[in-house]
Amino acid sequence: MKPKALSALVLGAALLSFDAAADQGQLRDYQTSGDWFSAIFRSDNTDMPRIGTKGSDGTNLIMDFLENNTRYLIMIVIPKQGSQIGNVISPNPVRLPCELRIDLNPKFLPGCYFQDDNTVGYLNLLGSLNQRFIDESQGGNTLRIKLEVPGSEPMYTSYSLRGFTKAYYRAMSFSLSGSGSGYRDDSDYFR
């Protein structure tokens, strides 16, 4: 891995729209709440609730809810721009030290794994993000993330939590109206 290239990728991230941000798939039932959105993400014939927001540096924080909303995955999507496009720094996941903090609450120390492709970098946050993370996000103002890239100064980004609670509860409601891995819209009740 090239630390300076990774640092430039993270710091030079440009704004992208959410519907093209994370991976190949489609968003439907999209709605914004404050600084957050909620929607159903469809990829590979699978539907899942998704919420997300844009960061202070133009990155996108996305939460996908799995297994009837009993688990969730958090990913930071880092758009590439200019000469970064087409340059793959780390096609395989590389663990990087990171910390999360909501306002002045105790820190979270998840496993952070960076990987990229031709157009986007992904930072997956795993482990130790539990119900306390959801509760603090609902009552908090700002989520801050510190990422340490070897050979570089730590990088920081922040995400507003304004609208998180409404987006979260809307995403949770999708599973109540759904069946299995699919989610229903109103027309399904008249078939």
C-alpha positions as CSV (number, residue, x, y, z in Angstrom):
1,M,0.0,0.0,0.0
2,K,1.2,3.5,-0.8
3,P,0.5,5.7,2.3
4,K,0.9,9.0,0.4
5,A,-1.5,7.9,-2.4
6,L,-4.0,6.7,0.2
7,S,-3.7,10.0,2.1
8,A,-4.2,12.0,-1.2
9,L,-7.2,9.8,-2.0
10,V,-8.9,10.3,1.3
11,L,-8.1,14.0,1.5
12,G,-8.9,14.8,-2.1
13,A,-12.3,13.1,-2.1
14,A,-14.9,14.9,-4.2
15,L,-18.7,14.9,-3.7
16,L,-20.7,12.1,-5.3
17,S,-24.4,11.5,-5.4
18,F,-25.5,8.7,-3.0
19,D,-27.2,6.7,-5.7
20,A,-23.8,6.1,-7.4
21,A,-21.7,6.1,-4.3
22,A,-21.4,2.7,-2.8
23,D,-21.7,-0.1,-5.3
24,Q,-23.6,-1.2,-8.3
25,G,-27.3,-1.2,-7.4
26,Q,-30.4,1.0,-7.2
27,L,-32.0,3.0,-4.5
28,R,-35.7,3.3,-4.2
29,D,-38.1,4.9,-1.8
30,Y,-35.5,7.6,-1.3
31,Q,-36.3,10.3,1.3
32,T,-34.1,12.9,3.1
33,S,-34.3,13.8,6.8
34,G,-32.1,16.6,7.8
35,D,-28.6,15.7,6.6
36,W,-29.4,12.0,6.2
37,F,-31.3,9.9,3.7
38,S,-33.1,6.7,4.0
39,A,-33.9,4.3,1.1
40,I,-34.1,0.7,0.1
41,F,-30.9,-0.5,-1.7
42,R,-31.3,-3.2,-4.2
43,S,-28.3,-5.2,-5.5
44,D,-28.0,-8.7,-6.8
45,N,-31.8,-9.3,-6.3
46,T,-31.5,-8.5,-2.6
47,D,-33.1,-5.5,-0.9
48,M,-31.9,-3.9,2.3
49,P,-32.6,-0.7,4.2
50,R,-29.9,1.9,3.8
51,I,-29.3,5.3,5.4
52,G,-26.4,7.7,4.8
53,T,-25.0,11.2,4.8
54,K,-22.2,13.3,3.4
55,G,-19.1,14.1,5.4
56,S,-17.3,17.4,6.0
57,D,-14.7,16.2,3.4
58,G,-17.1,15.0,0.7
59,T,-17.0,11.4,1.7
60,N,-20.2,9.4,2.1
61,L,-21.1,7.4,5.3
62,I,-23.5,4.6,4.5
63,M,-25.2,2.1,6.9
64,D,-26.8,-1.0,5.4
65,F,-29.1,-3.1,7.7
66,L,-29.0,-6.9,7.3
67,E,-30.8,-9.9,8.6
68,N,-34.1,-8.2,9.4
69,N,-32.2,-5.2,10.8
70,T,-30.4,-7.3,13.5
71,R,-27.0,-6.4,12.1
72,Y,-25.7,-3.4,10.2
73,L,-22.6,-2.5,8.2
74,I,-21.0,0.9,8.1
75,M,-19.0,2.0,5.1
76,I,-17.3,5.2,4.2
77,V,-17.2,5.8,0.5
78,I,-14.3,7.9,-0.8
79,P,-14.8,9.1,-4.4
80,K,-11.7,9.3,-6.6
81,Q,-11.1,12.3,-8.8
82,G,-8.7,13.3,-11.5
83,S,-5.5,11.2,-11.7
84,Q,-6.8,9.0,-8.8
85,I,-9.4,7.4,-11.1
86,G,-8.0,4.1,-12.5
87,N,-5.3,3.9,-9.9
88,V,-6.0,1.0,-7.5
89,I,-4.0,1.4,-4.3
90,S,-5.3,-1.6,-2.3
91,P,-7.5,-4.1,-4.1
92,N,-7.5,-6.3,-1.0
93,P,-8.7,-5.1,2.4
94,V,-6.0,-3.5,4.6
95,R,-6.6,-2.9,8.2
96,L,-6.0,0.7,9.4
97,P,-6.2,2.0,13.0
98,C,-9.3,4.2,13.5
99,E,-11.4,5.7,16.2
100,L,-15.0,7.0,16.2
101,R,-16.5,9.4,18.7
102,I,-20.0,10.9,19.0
103,D,-19.7,14.3,20.6
104,L,-17.7,13.8,23.8
105,N,-19.0,10.3,24.5
106,P,-16.5,7.4,25.0
107,K,-14.7,6.3,21.8
108,F,-15.5,3.4,19.6
109,L,-12.5,1.3,18.3
110,P,-13.9,-0.6,15.3
111,G,-11.8,-2.6,12.9
112,C,-11.4,-0.3,9.8
113,Y,-10.5,-2.0,6.5
114,F,-9.6,0.0,3.4
115,Q,-10.0,-1.3,-0.1
116,D,-10.5,0.5,-3.4
117,D,-11.3,-0.1,-7.1
118,N,-10.9,2.1,-10.2
119,T,-13.3,4.9,-9.1
120,V,-14.0,4.6,-5.3
121,G,-12.2,3.8,-2.1
122,Y,-14.1,2.0,0.7
123,L,-13.5,2.1,4.4
124,N,-15.5,-0.6,6.2
125,L,-16.0,-0.3,9.9
126,L,-16.4,-3.6,11.7
127,G,-16.8,-4.7,15.3
128,S,-17.7,-2.9,18.6
129,L,-20.4,-0.8,16.9
130,N,-23.5,-2.0,18.8
131,Q,-26.7,-0.6,20.2
132,R,-24.7,2.0,22.1
133,F,-23.5,3.4,18.8
134,I,-27.1,3.7,17.5
135,D,-28.3,5.2,20.8
136,E,-25.5,7.8,20.9
137,S,-26.1,8.6,17.2
138,Q,-29.8,9.3,17.9
139,G,-29.0,11.7,20.7
140,G,-25.8,13.2,19.3
141,N,-24.8,16.1,17.1
142,T,-21.6,15.0,15.3
143,L,-19.9,11.7,14.5
144,R,-16.1,12.2,14.2
145,I,-13.7,9.6,12.7
146,K,-9.9,9.5,13.1
147,L,-8.1,7.4,10.6
148,E,-4.4,6.6,10.9
149,V,-2.5,5.9,7.7
150,P,1.0,4.6,8.2
151,G,3.6,7.2,7.2
152,S,1.1,10.1,7.3
153,E,-0.5,12.4,9.8
154,P,-3.9,11.1,11.2
155,M,-6.9,12.1,9.0
156,Y,-10.1,13.4,10.5
157,T,-13.6,13.7,9.1
158,S,-17.0,14.4,10.7
159,Y,-20.6,13.7,9.9
160,S,-23.7,15.7,11.1
161,L,-26.2,13.5,13.0
162,R,-29.1,15.9,12.2
163,G,-31.8,13.7,10.8
164,F,-30.2,10.4,11.8
165,T,-33.0,9.4,14.1
166,K,-35.8,9.9,11.5
167,A,-33.7,8.2,8.8
168,Y,-32.9,5.3,11.1
169,Y,-36.6,4.7,12.2
170,R,-37.7,4.9,8.6
171,A,-35.2,2.3,7.6
172,M,-36.3,0.1,10.5
173,S,-39.9,0.4,9.3
174,F,-39.0,-1.1,5.9
175,S,-38.5,-4.5,7.5
176,L,-41.9,-4.3,9.2
177,S,-43.6,-3.9,5.8
178,G,-41.4,-6.4,4.1
179,S,-41.3,-10.1,3.7
180,G,-38.0,-12.1,3.7
181,S,-35.3,-10.2,1.9
182,G,-37.8,-8.2,-0.2
183,Y,-39.6,-5.0,0.8
184,R,-43.2,-4.2,-0.2
185,D,-44.6,-1.0,-1.4
186,D,-48.3,-0.2,-1.2
187,S,-49.2,-1.8,-4.5
188,D,-48.1,-5.2,-3.2
189,Y,-51.1,-5.3,-0.8
190,F,-53.5,-5.2,-3.8
191,R,-52.2,-8.2,-5.7
